[in-house]
Amino acid sequence: MKNDGGPAFPATVAGEGDPAWPCRDSRDGGRLVSDAYEAPGMSLRDYMATHIISGVLANHLTVLSNKDPMGSIKTLCATAYLLADSLLEARDKTDQTV
């Protein structure tokens, strides 16, 4: 399995005894939940890719081809994930040398 960097914004939803309890679980039609559960959110890899895409589109909208806009979008998305993978690899190497 590809290293996705783990959760970008991990959280634990409130459980009994927490002031925010009871809370509603949107994954199950809004039923009340009595126990805390982990909400990992998006992966760090996804988070990085979305910011790469946002940066490219904010600064260089011309990367999208008028002749094949869907092809350009698919290429941009694939490139964003390649860059995110490279960032995660560099982070892993840095963590090992420190």
N, C-alpha and C positions, 0 to 999 in steps of 0.2 A: 504494500500500500504506500502511496506517495505521502511524504511528509507534508502535512497541511499546516504545520506550525502550531497546532492546538487551537483552542477557542480564542477568539479575539477579545471577547467581552464575557468571560464566564461569570455566572451569577447563581446564587441559590435563592429560590423564591421562599418567602416567609413560611415558617411552620408555626405550630401552636406555641404560644408564649411570646411570639414576636408581635409588636404593636400593629404590624401590617396584616396580621392573620385575622380572620380567614381570608384567603384570597381565592380568586376564580381561575380555573385552569382552562385557558382558551383552546387547548388541544382536545378538550372533551366537552364541547358545547357549553362551557362556562360553569360547569358544576363546581361546587365548593370543594376545596381540597383541605385535608387535615394534616398532611405531612409536607415537609419541605421537599423539593426536588431540584435537581440540577438543570439549569438552562444554559447550555454551552454557547448558544448563539452561533454566529458565522465563524468560519475558520480564519486564522490569521492570513492564510494564503488567499482566501476570497477577499478579505479586507484590503490586502495589498493590491490585488488585481483591480478592485473597484477604484482605488485611488489612482492607480497608474492610468486607467482608462479616463477618469475624470480630468487628470492633468493633461493628457494628450488632447482630449476634445476641447478643453478650455483654451489651449494655446495653439493648437494646430488642427483646426476643424477641416482643413484641406486634405487631411490624410484619407478622408472618405472619397472614394472615386465616384464621379457622376455616372460612369459607364456601368459599374458593378458595385453599388453601395452595400449590398448584403455580403458580397465577397470581401469588401474592405472591412466591414464590421467583424466578420468572422476572423479575419487576419489580425485585426486589432485586439480582439479578445484572446486569441491564442498567444499573441505576443505578450500581452499583459500577464498571462499566467506563466509564460516562460521567464519573464522578468521577476515575478513573485517567487518562482522556484529558485532562481539564482540568488535572490535576497535571502531566502531561508537557508540555502546552502552556505552562503557567506556567513550568516549568523552562526550556524552550527560550527563552522571552522573557527570562527572567532572565539566561540565559547570553549572550544577544545584547547586553544592556545593560551587562554587567560589563566 
